[in-house]
Amino acid sequence: MKELAQFLVKNLADHPDQVSVQDSEESGAVTLKLVVADEDKGKIIGKKGKVIKAIRALVSAAAVKDQKRVAVDID
């Protein structure tokens, strides 16, 4: 899941070298924190949040195989 989120965000960002994904797990729920350059935040969020919603949907679909819940946040 972490690798998928990192792959998606790095390919969307103008500064892929500044992209990092931090993960933490609590009681079966995984939280992924995306850290991107300030210039890329708008691009990752997208108009009306459509891009980040799509990223969340893809990562959540991948997490179903592991029977886990995932939350994706942008820092």
KOLBA-688808 format. One record per residue (C-alpha): x, y, z. Coordinates in steps of 0.5 Angstrom, whole numbers, padded with zeros to 4 digits, always signed. Layout:
<nodes>
XYZ ...
</nodes>
This chain:
<nodes>
+0000+0000+0000 +0006+0005+0002 +0009+0003-0005 +0003+0004-0009 +0002+0011-0006 +0009+0013-0007 +0009+0011-0014 +0002+0015-0015 +0005+0021-0012 +0012+0021-0015 +0009+0021-0022 +0004+0026-0021 +0009+0031-0017 +0014+0036-0021 +0019+0035-0015 +0019+0027-0014 +0025+0027-0010 +0022+0031-0005 +0016+0026-0004 +0016+0021+0002 +0010+0017+0005 +0010+0015+0012 +0006+0010+0015 +0003+0008+0022 -0001+0003+0024 -0006+0003+0030 -0011-0003+0031 -0011-0006+0024 -0012+0001+0021 -0006+0004+0017 -0005+0011+0016 -0001+0014+0010 +0002+0021+0011 +0004+0024+0004 +0010+0029+0005 +0010+0033-0002 +0013+0040-0004 +0009+0046-0003 +0009+0047-0010 +0006+0040-0011 +0000+0040-0006 -0005+0043-0010 -0003+0038-0016 -0004+0032-0011 -0010+0035-0008 -0013+0037-0015 -0019+0041-0017 -0025+0040-0012 -0020+0034-0009 -0021+0029-0014 -0014+0027-0015 -0013+0025-0008 -0020+0022-0008 -0017+0018-0013 -0011+0016-0010 -0015+0014-0003 -0019+0010-0007 -0014+0006-0011 -0010+0005-0004 -0016+0003-0001 -0018-0002-0006 -0011-0005-0005 -0011-0005+0002 -0018-0010+0002 -0013-0016+0000 -0010-0015+0006 -0016-0014+0010 -0014-0007+0013 -0017+0000+0013 -0013+0005+0010 -0013+0013+0011 -0009+0018+0007 -0007+0025+0009 -0003+0030+0006 +0002+0034+0011 
</nodes>
